[in-house]
């Protein structure tokens, strides 16, 4: 009896020592990465919050003073801020749904390809793998109003094309097209993964129930793709608020302020006018707006996923997971 108690105590002690050694090894391995992350991410963010409450101006050699919410008040009362916010919202609400629709179409096309699917997918992914600044320079050459190939081709067939990136009417749609060209492949990859996750028995059950392709897509494929579409929409919505490279290369926020979104406005305040305190306040406001918009999208998606109890599912959805239905129908 005594020996058994001593054995269990020794086992518990050894287990505790092993657990302690495992924790030490975990912190030893994660410590450098966490420290590097704190230096590059946490400390700049904390300093940004501090700068947003001060009168930090690099170009003027005056002492930094605590101004409280004055920078935020200046931001919210500025007509330029609301113009930039409107441009950012219009850009996001046009570009992101367009990318979702085009990405869904490309994913459906690739899903139906039997041979060479990997080759076609790799070709579609090329725009996404190019650096945004290279994309900006490439499109800047392509859309050049004097010697660009697009305008040269349009003039050759008798049309009078505009100066796309320099036109107050066409500058913002041009940026939407460029962003859509680069990031639609990302949406395609996400939705293609969602299509591959749908079991083949779902399609078999739909065919047995007499569902045509459109009914199968509307009642089965589209509802099962909604979580993937939500993920793609949220990620692209976040990125649409941070678009800067193509704007800087193609339009510089112009003509005038026609394409000056919040990211470019923040850059202009911080590195154009060196008002770092105001730029910090703009960054915080942009973060709050982006967080609120993301939470609203996720709450709408969660509400959409809830099926009322008194609302029956379509027959193909009810019978899709049951293999017995298929066996009975085939027999």
C-alpha positions as CSV (number, residue, x, y, z in Angstrom):
1,X,0.0,0.0,0.0
2,X,2.8,2.4,1.0
3,X,4.8,1.5,-2.1
4,X,1.8,2.1,-4.4
5,X,1.2,5.6,-2.8
6,X,4.9,6.4,-3.2
7,X,4.7,5.3,-6.8
8,X,1.7,7.5,-7.6
9,X,3.3,10.5,-5.9
10,X,6.5,10.0,-8.0
11,X,4.4,9.7,-11.1
12,X,2.6,13.0,-10.3
13,X,5.9,14.7,-9.6
14,X,7.4,13.4,-12.9
15,X,4.3,14.6,-14.8
16,X,4.5,18.0,-13.2
17,X,8.2,18.3,-14.0
18,X,7.5,17.3,-17.6
19,X,4.7,19.8,-17.9
20,X,7.0,22.6,-16.4
21,X,9.8,21.6,-18.8
22,X,7.3,21.7,-21.7
23,X,6.1,25.2,-20.8
24,X,9.7,26.5,-20.5
25,X,10.5,25.0,-23.9
26,X,7.3,26.6,-25.4
27,X,8.2,30.1,-24.1
28,X,11.8,29.6,-25.2
29,X,10.7,28.9,-28.7
30,X,7.9,31.5,-28.8
31,X,9.8,34.2,-26.9
32,X,11.9,35.6,-29.8
33,X,8.9,35.6,-32.2
34,X,6.7,37.4,-29.6
35,X,9.4,39.9,-28.9
36,X,9.9,40.6,-32.6
37,X,6.1,41.0,-33.0
38,X,5.9,43.4,-30.1
39,X,8.7,45.5,-31.5
40,X,7.2,45.7,-35.0
41,X,3.5,45.8,-34.2
42,X,2.5,46.5,-30.6
43,X,4.9,49.3,-29.8
44,X,4.2,51.3,-33.0
45,X,0.4,50.9,-32.4
46,X,0.8,52.2,-28.8
47,X,2.9,55.1,-30.0
48,X,0.3,55.8,-32.7
49,X,-2.4,56.1,-30.0
50,X,-0.2,58.4,-28.0
51,X,0.7,60.6,-31.0
52,X,-3.0,61.0,-31.9
53,X,-3.5,62.9,-28.6
54,X,-0.6,65.3,-29.1
55,X,0.4,68.2,-31.3
56,X,3.3,66.2,-32.9
57,X,4.5,68.1,-36.0
58,X,7.8,67.1,-37.5
59,X,8.3,70.1,-39.7
60,X,7.8,72.6,-36.8
61,X,10.4,72.5,-34.0
62,X,8.0,73.1,-31.2
63,X,7.6,71.0,-28.0
64,X,5.1,68.2,-28.2
65,X,2.0,69.1,-26.2
66,X,-0.9,67.0,-25.0
67,X,-4.0,68.2,-26.9
68,X,-6.5,65.5,-25.9
69,X,-9.4,65.0,-28.4
70,X,-8.5,68.1,-30.4
71,X,-7.1,66.1,-33.3
72,X,-10.2,63.9,-33.4
73,X,-12.4,67.0,-33.4
74,X,-10.5,68.5,-36.3
75,X,-10.8,65.2,-38.2
76,X,-14.6,64.9,-37.7
77,X,-15.2,68.5,-38.6
78,X,-13.1,68.4,-41.8
79,X,-15.0,68.3,-45.1
80,X,-12.0,66.7,-46.6
81,X,-12.3,63.8,-44.2
82,X,-15.9,63.2,-45.1
83,X,-15.1,63.4,-48.8
84,X,-12.3,60.8,-48.4
85,X,-14.6,58.6,-46.4
86,X,-17.3,58.8,-49.1
87,X,-14.7,57.9,-51.8
88,X,-13.5,54.9,-49.7
89,X,-17.0,53.7,-49.1
90,X,-18.0,54.0,-52.8
91,X,-14.8,52.2,-53.8
92,X,-15.4,49.3,-51.3
93,X,-19.1,48.9,-52.2
94,X,-18.4,48.7,-55.9
95,X,-15.1,46.8,-56.1
96,X,-15.7,44.1,-53.5
97,X,-19.1,42.9,-54.7
98,X,-17.7,43.0,-58.3
99,X,-14.8,40.9,-57.2
100,X,-17.1,38.4,-55.5
101,X,-19.3,38.0,-58.6
102,X,-16.3,37.6,-61.0
103,X,-14.5,35.3,-58.6
104,X,-17.6,33.1,-58.3
105,X,-17.9,32.9,-62.0
106,X,-14.2,32.0,-62.5
107,X,-14.5,29.4,-59.7
108,X,-17.5,27.8,-61.3
109,X,-15.7,27.7,-64.7
110,X,-12.6,26.1,-63.2
111,X,-14.8,23.6,-61.3
112,X,-16.2,22.4,-64.6
113,X,-12.8,22.0,-66.2
114,X,-11.7,18.4,-66.3
115,X,-8.2,18.8,-67.8
116,X,-5.5,21.4,-67.0
117,X,-7.4,23.0,-64.1
118,X,-4.1,23.6,-62.2
119,X,-2.6,25.3,-65.2
120,X,-5.6,27.6,-65.7
121,X,-5.7,28.4,-62.0
122,X,-2.0,29.3,-62.0
123,X,-2.5,31.7,-64.9
124,X,-5.4,33.4,-63.1
125,X,-3.3,33.8,-60.0
126,X,-0.6,35.8,-61.8
127,X,-2.1,39.3,-61.1
128,X,-2.4,38.5,-57.4
129,X,1.2,37.5,-57.1
130,X,2.5,40.8,-58.6
131,X,3.4,43.6,-56.2
132,X,0.8,46.3,-56.1
133,X,3.3,49.0,-57.0
134,X,4.3,47.0,-60.1
135,X,0.6,46.7,-61.0
136,X,0.3,50.4,-60.7
137,X,3.2,51.1,-63.0
138,X,2.0,48.5,-65.5
139,X,-1.5,50.0,-65.7
140,X,-0.1,53.5,-65.8
141,X,1.7,52.6,-69.0
142,X,-1.3,50.7,-70.3
143,X,-3.7,53.6,-69.7
144,X,-1.3,56.4,-70.8
145,X,-3.5,58.8,-72.8
146,X,-0.7,59.6,-75.4
147,X,1.1,56.4,-76.1
148,X,-0.8,53.8,-74.1
149,X,-1.9,50.7,-76.1
150,X,-5.5,51.0,-74.9
151,X,-6.1,54.5,-76.1
152,X,-4.1,53.8,-79.3
153,X,-6.4,50.8,-80.1
154,X,-9.6,52.9,-79.3
155,X,-8.4,55.7,-81.5
156,X,-7.6,53.3,-84.3
157,X,-11.2,52.2,-84.4
158,X,-12.5,55.8,-84.5
159,X,-13.3,56.4,-80.8
160,X,-12.2,59.3,-78.7
161,X,-11.0,57.8,-75.4
162,X,-10.6,59.8,-72.2
163,X,-7.5,60.2,-70.1
164,X,-8.6,57.4,-67.8
165,X,-6.5,58.1,-64.6
166,X,-6.6,61.9,-65.1
167,X,-10.3,62.3,-65.8
168,X,-12.5,63.3,-62.8
169,X,-15.2,61.0,-64.2
170,X,-13.1,58.0,-65.0
171,X,-10.4,58.0,-62.4
172,X,-12.3,56.2,-59.6
173,X,-13.8,53.6,-62.0
174,X,-10.3,53.0,-63.4
175,X,-9.0,52.3,-59.8
176,X,-11.9,49.9,-59.3
177,X,-11.0,48.0,-62.5
178,X,-7.3,47.8,-61.5
179,X,-8.1,46.5,-58.0
180,X,-10.6,44.1,-59.4
181,X,-8.1,42.8,-62.0
182,X,-5.5,42.1,-59.3
183,X,-7.6,40.6,-56.5
184,X,-10.4,38.7,-58.2
185,X,-8.1,35.7,-58.3
186,X,-8.0,35.7,-54.5
187,X,-11.8,35.5,-54.3
188,X,-11.7,32.7,-57.0
189,X,-9.3,30.6,-54.9
190,X,-11.4,30.9,-51.8
191,X,-14.7,30.1,-53.6
192,X,-13.0,27.3,-55.5
193,X,-12.0,25.7,-52.2
194,X,-15.6,26.0,-51.1
195,X,-16.9,24.3,-54.2
196,X,-14.5,21.4,-53.7
197,X,-15.7,21.1,-50.1
198,X,-19.3,20.2,-51.3
199,X,-19.7,16.4,-51.3
200,X,-20.5,14.8,-54.6
201,X,-23.5,13.1,-53.0
202,X,-25.2,16.5,-52.7
203,X,-25.2,16.9,-56.5
204,X,-26.3,13.2,-56.9
205,X,-29.3,13.8,-54.5
206,X,-30.2,17.0,-56.4
207,X,-30.2,15.1,-59.7
208,X,-32.4,12.3,-58.3
209,X,-34.9,14.9,-57.0
210,X,-35.1,16.3,-60.6
211,X,-33.3,19.6,-59.9
212,X,-31.8,21.3,-62.9
213,X,-28.5,23.1,-62.8
214,X,-29.9,26.5,-61.9
215,X,-32.0,25.1,-59.0
216,X,-29.1,23.1,-57.7
217,X,-26.9,26.2,-57.7
218,X,-29.6,28.4,-56.1
219,X,-30.9,26.0,-53.5
220,X,-27.7,24.0,-52.6
221,X,-24.4,25.4,-54.0
222,X,-25.0,29.0,-53.2
223,X,-26.2,28.5,-49.6
224,X,-23.2,26.2,-48.9
225,X,-20.8,28.7,-50.4
226,X,-22.1,31.6,-48.3
227,X,-19.6,31.1,-45.5
228,X,-16.7,31.2,-48.0
229,X,-18.2,34.2,-49.7
230,X,-18.4,35.9,-46.3
231,X,-14.8,35.3,-45.6
232,X,-13.7,36.6,-49.0
233,X,-16.0,39.6,-48.7
234,X,-14.6,40.5,-45.2
235,X,-11.0,40.2,-46.3
236,X,-11.4,42.2,-49.4
237,X,-13.5,44.8,-47.5
238,X,-10.6,45.3,-45.1
239,X,-8.1,45.5,-47.9
240,X,-10.3,48.0,-49.8
241,X,-9.9,50.5,-47.0
242,X,-6.1,50.1,-47.2
243,X,-5.7,50.6,-50.9
244,X,-2.8,53.0,-51.4
245,X,-0.2,51.8,-54.0
246,X,-2.3,52.0,-57.1
247,X,-3.8,55.3,-56.1
248,X,-0.3,56.7,-55.4
249,X,1.0,55.5,-58.8
250,X,-2.0,56.2,-61.0
251,X,-3.7,59.3,-59.7
252,X,-1.9,60.7,-56.6
253,X,-5.4,61.2,-55.1
254,X,-6.5,63.3,-58.1
255,X,-7.6,64.9,-60.2
256,X,-8.2,67.2,-57.3
257,X,-9.5,64.9,-54.6
258,X,-11.5,62.6,-56.8
259,X,-9.7,59.5,-55.8
260,X,-8.3,60.5,-52.4
261,X,-9.4,57.8,-50.0
262,X,-8.8,57.6,-46.3
263,X,-5.5,55.8,-46.7
264,X,-4.1,58.4,-49.0
265,X,-5.5,61.3,-46.9
266,X,-3.7,59.8,-43.9
267,X,-0.5,59.6,-45.8
268,X,-0.8,63.2,-47.0
269,X,-1.4,64.4,-43.5
270,X,1.5,62.4,-42.1
271,X,4.2,62.5,-44.8
272,X,3.0,65.4,-46.9
273,X,2.2,68.0,-44.2
274,X,4.1,66.2,-41.3
275,X,1.1,66.6,-39.0
276,X,1.7,63.3,-37.3
277,X,-0.8,63.9,-34.5
278,X,-3.6,64.5,-37.0
279,X,-2.5,61.5,-39.1
280,X,-2.6,59.4,-35.9
281,X,-6.1,60.5,-35.2
282,X,-7.1,59.7,-38.8
283,X,-5.6,56.2,-38.4
284,X,-7.6,55.5,-35.2
285,X,-10.8,56.8,-36.8
286,X,-10.2,54.6,-39.8
287,X,-9.6,51.6,-37.6
288,X,-12.8,52.2,-35.7
289,X,-14.8,52.6,-39.0
290,X,-13.2,49.4,-40.4
291,X,-13.9,47.4,-37.3
292,X,-17.5,48.6,-37.2
293,X,-18.1,47.7,-40.8
294,X,-16.5,44.3,-40.4
295,X,-18.6,43.5,-37.4
296,X,-21.8,44.7,-39.2
297,X,-21.0,42.3,-42.2
298,X,-20.3,39.4,-39.8
299,X,-23.5,40.0,-37.9
300,X,-25.5,40.1,-41.1
301,X,-23.9,36.9,-42.3
302,X,-24.7,35.2,-38.9
303,X,-28.3,36.4,-39.1
304,X,-28.5,35.0,-42.6
305,X,-27.2,31.6,-41.5
306,X,-30.0,31.2,-38.9
307,X,-32.9,29.3,-40.5
308,X,-36.3,29.9,-38.8
309,X,-37.8,26.8,-37.3
310,X,-41.1,27.3,-39.3
311,X,-39.2,27.6,-42.6
312,X,-38.6,24.2,-44.1
313,X,-35.5,23.5,-46.1
314,X,-35.7,22.8,-49.9
315,X,-36.2,19.0,-50.6
316,X,-32.8,18.6,-52.1
317,X,-31.1,20.1,-49.0
318,X,-33.1,17.9,-46.7
319,X,-32.3,14.7,-48.6
320,X,-28.7,15.5,-49.7
321,X,-26.8,14.1,-46.7
322,X,-28.8,10.9,-46.5
323,X,-27.2,8.0,-48.4
324,X,-30.2,5.8,-47.8
325,X,-32.2,8.1,-50.1
326,X,-29.8,7.7,-52.9
327,X,-29.7,3.9,-52.5
328,X,-33.4,3.7,-52.5
329,X,-33.7,5.9,-55.5
330,X,-31.0,4.0,-57.5
331,X,-32.7,0.7,-56.7
